[in-house]
Amino acid sequence: MRFPPLPSPRDVVHLYKLQARKQLAQNFLLDMNLNRKIVNKAGKLAGSYVCEVGPGPGGITRAILEQGVEELIVIEKDPRFMPGLQLLAEAAKGIESGYANRMRIFQGDILRFNMENLFPKELKKDWKDEPPNIHIIGNLPFNVSTPLIIRWLEAISTQTGAWRYGRTPLTLTFQKEVAERMVASVLSRERCRLSIMCQYLCDVSFKFDIPGKAFVPPPEVDVGVVKFTPLKRPLIELPFPLIEKVVSHIFHTKRKLVKNCIPTLFPPNRPDLTAQMFEDADVNPDILARRLSVEEVGRLCHIYNIICQENPGIYKYNFRDPEYIELYRNRRSIELAKIEEQILHGVENT
């Protein structure tokens, strides 16, 4: 679709005197060829409903509108970008009659934004059906990308937010090293907590990378474009917080054997529970965490869930919590004092 004559994204930046703010981790992608390439990786968008996160000066926004979408919703935190986005919204109205509400603009923080009712109810599909005619696209600021995808993964697991409509796909940008972790396979050095959390819920694919010099200002790292399509059935069927807790413990130290990580799930006086985890899950404790498959992690999560049900209070245990540290330090002191008393009592009797 052809727009009426409009300033380019680069001109918009100069027109409104926009400068990327370091505290918001902003980097503008002004090359329209790259913006269109990101949008093309999302799939066919003609006639679809799209939500763009962090549109900034509107490069990706323009590429999405060119695809002939039914409706585009943009969510932007920084009020400085509103005039430029409004310019695009006005231009979108004039492309064809009947597109009066083709683009909607929301100002807000995506980490707190409720996506529950963004789209028409008739778009909703059963989770086991094909994905709905909805897409989420965004060039994410580096400082929110990881916490945001974890928040969205939890929404996928509970089928809430944008995923109450079905298996809504996402096409997003991340620091290249973060993108590589998301798709990292077993044995890969990049395999980590994020790899498991993404892969147990979604089909995750690395589409292409963008050199940092393509952005304004250029970041010190390159960028990767990743597409997520939620699976019809998660590879681990347990509550998201429980899985996240177990996976976080498994990967909380780099290049460590699994047998040195699992014990932190339990109080120091319960080594028997660690042994039970490995035995019942049939997982070798003498391997590195990055060698674990999603299936093996899933078995560990299931056994941990059983242990928590059989031992009330275990799930709440946090080895980093000063209260627990002090509690078990005191218990240990009491136990040592009893042993010392027994020894002294035995010597006196002798």
N, C-alpha and C positions, 0 to 999 in steps of 0.2 A: 504494500500500500504506500502511496506517495503522500507525503506531508505537504501542507502549504509551506512556503518559504519560511525557514526558521533558522535562528543562529545555531551553529554546531555546539556540541557539548563543551568544546574548548572555548568557544565564544561566550557561552553562558557563564563559564567560570570567570572570564574577564569582565563581562557585562555587569555581573553582580558582585565583582571583587571578592570572589570566594577563594579562601585559602584552606588547605587541609589542616585540620587541627590534630596535633600530635597526641593530645590527651584523649582524643576519641579514636585514635588509630586509623585515621582516614587516609586513603590513597585513591586518587581518582583514576579511572580507566577511561581515557578520552578517545582511544582508537576505536572507531565504529566497526572496523572489520573484526576486532577481537570481541567487542560487545555482541555482535551478531553471531560469532562462533559459539559463545557461551549459550546464547538463546537457542541456537540450532541443536545443541547437545541435549536440550530438554525434550526434544521431540517435536512433533507437529502441534502447533499451537493455534492454528486457524479455528475459530469458533469456540475456543476454550476459555476458561476462567483462570487468571493468573494472579498470584500475590507476589509482588517483588519486595524484598527486604533491603532497606538501606539504599535507595536509588541515587542519593547524592545529586550530582549535576544532571542525571537523567540519560546517560549513555545506553545502559541496558534497557531502560524504560522505553526509549525510542525504538530499539531493536525489537522489543516485545510487541509494541503497537504496530510495527511494520508487518508483523506476522498475521494480522487480521484477527486478533483475539476478540472474544465476545465482551469481556470486561477485564480491566486491569486495576488491581488494588495495590497501592504503594504505601509502605509504612516507613516513615523517616523521622528520626529523633531530632535532627538539627534543623531549627526553624529557618536558617539562612537559605536552605534549598527550596523553600516553599514557592517563591516567585517563579523560579525556573520550571518547577514541576507544574505549576498552574498554567504556565505558558504551553507546556505539552498537552495538558488536559484540554485547554481551549482549542488547540490545533486538532486534537483527536475528535472533537465534536464536529469539526468541519470537513472531515474526510469523506463521510457519507451521511446523508440524512438518516435519522434513526439511531445515531450513536451519541445522543445527548448526554448519557451517563456512562460513557465508555470507560472513563478513568476516574477512580475515586482516590482521594489523598487523605491519609491519616497521619497526624503528627503524634508520635509516641515511641516509647522504648520497647523494642521487640521482645526484650527479656521479660517484660511485664504485660505484653499485649495479649488480649484474649481473642483467639482466632475462631472461637466456637461458632459464631453466626456470620461469618464473612461472606458465605456463598449461598445461593438459592437452595432450599431444601430438596428440590426435585433432582439435584445433582447427586444426592446420596446413593451409594451402592453398597451391596453386601460385601463384607470383608473378603470373602472368597471369590468374588467376581473380579473382573478386570478393574484397574484403577479408574477412579472417576475422572471426568473431564476437567481436572483441576491441577495446577502446577504451582510449586513454590520455587522462586528463583532469587538469587541474591549474591552480590559481591560483598561479603561480610567483612566488617572491621576485624582485625586480628584479635583485639582484646575481648570480643564477645563470641567469637566463632565456636570455641570449644564448649563453654558453658551453655551456649544456645543449642548446639546439636545434642548435648546430653539432655537438656530440657525437652527437646522435640522427640528424642528417642523414647523418653518416658511417656510422652503423649501418644506415641505410636503404640507402645506396649499396652496402654489403657484404652486406645482407640477414642481419644478425646481431642479437643481442639480442631485443627484442620483435618484430623484423621477420624472424626466422627462421620465424615462423608465417604470413608473408604480408604484405600491404600494410596493416598495422595503422594506422588513422587516429588523429590526435591533435587534441584541442581544448584550447587553452591560453590563458592570459592573459599579456599583456606590457604594458609602458609603451606608450601609444597611439602615440607617435612611432616606436617600434621596430616595432610591428604594421604601421604604415603603410609602413615601409621594406620589410617582407617582401612586401607585395603590390604595391609600386610598379611602374608600367608604364614603358615606354620614354618618355623625355622628361620624366618626373616628376622634380621636384627632390629627392624622397625616395629615388630610385633609387640603390642602393649595392651593396656587396659582398654584404650579406645578401639583397638582392633576388634576385640571380643564384643564390646557393647554395640558396635555398629553392625557387625556381621551376624550376630545371633538374631537380629530383628529385621535386617534389610539385605537386599542384593546391592552391594556397594561396588561402584566401578569408577576408576580414575580415567577421566576423559582426555585431558591434555594439560600441559603446564604453560604458564605465561611468565616470561622473564620479568624480573622486578623493574627493569628499566622502562617497561611499557607503561608504568604507573607514574602519576604525578602527585606528590614527590615520589621518587623511586625508593621502595623499601629495600632493606639490605638482604631480603630473601626473595626467592621466586614464589609463584603462586600456582596452586593446583586446582583444577575444576573437578568436582566429584558429584556423581549422581547417585541418589538413594531411592530405591523402590522397596517399600515394605513387603516382607514375605507374607504369604497367605497364612503360614503357621510359624511362629517363632521357633528357633532351634532349641531354646531353653524355655520351658513353660512354667515359670515361677514369677512371683512379684518382682518388678524392676528394682526396688530398693535392696532386696536380698541379693539379687544377682550382682548389682553394683558393689555391694559391700564385699562379697567374696572375691570378685575380680580385682577390686582395689587392693585387697590384702595379698592376693597372688602376685600382683605386679608392683607392690609398693617399694621394692628395692630392685635395682637393675642387676642383671647377670647373677642372680641368686638362685639356688636350688629351691624347688617348691617346698621341700621339707623344712626350709628355714623361714618360709612365709606363712604357711597355714597355721602354725602354732599361735600367731598373734590374734587369731580369731577367738582364742579361749584363754581363760585365766591360767596363770602359771602353774597352779596346782592340779590342772586337768590335762596332763599329757596323753591320757587314755583317749580323749576325744580326737586329738590329732591322729593318733594311730587308727582309730575307727574311721575317720574321714578317708584315709588312703586305702585301707583294706576294703571297706564297703563300696567305695567308688572305683576300685580296681585301677588306681592311678599310681604310677611309679614315682615315689617321692624324691628319687635321685636324679631328676631331670630339671632342666631350666624351664622357667615359666613360659618363655616364648616357644617352647616345643609342644605346649599343650594345644590340642585341637579344641574347637568350640564344643564338640561332643564330650571331651574329657572334663572341660570346665563345667559343663552342664551336669555331669555326674557328681562332681564335687559340690555343686550348688544344691542338688537334690539331697545328698547325704547331710549337708549342713542344715538344711531345712528340717530334716527328720530329727537331727540332734537337738535343734532348738525347740522342737515340739516336745521332746522327751525330757529336756532339761530347762525348765522355766528360768528366765533371767539371762541365759547365755546370749541370746540375740542382742540384748542391750549392752553387753560387755564391750568396752572400748579400751584397748590397751594404751591409748594415748590420753585417756581421761585421768587427770590428777587424782580424782576421787577414788577410782579403782586402783590406781598405783599405790596410793596411801593405804587403802583397805587391805590389799594383799601384802603390802610391806609389813603392816601391823600383824596380820595373821602369821606371816613367816617368822616375825620376831617372837610371837607367842609360842609357836611350835618349837623354835630353837631353845627358848627358855625352859619349856617342859622337858626337852631332851637333856638339857644341862642339869636340871633339877634331878632327873632320874639317875644321871651318872653320879652326881654328888651324893645322892641318897644311897646308891649302891656302894660307893667308897666308904661312907660312914658305917654302914652295916658290916662291911668287911673288917 
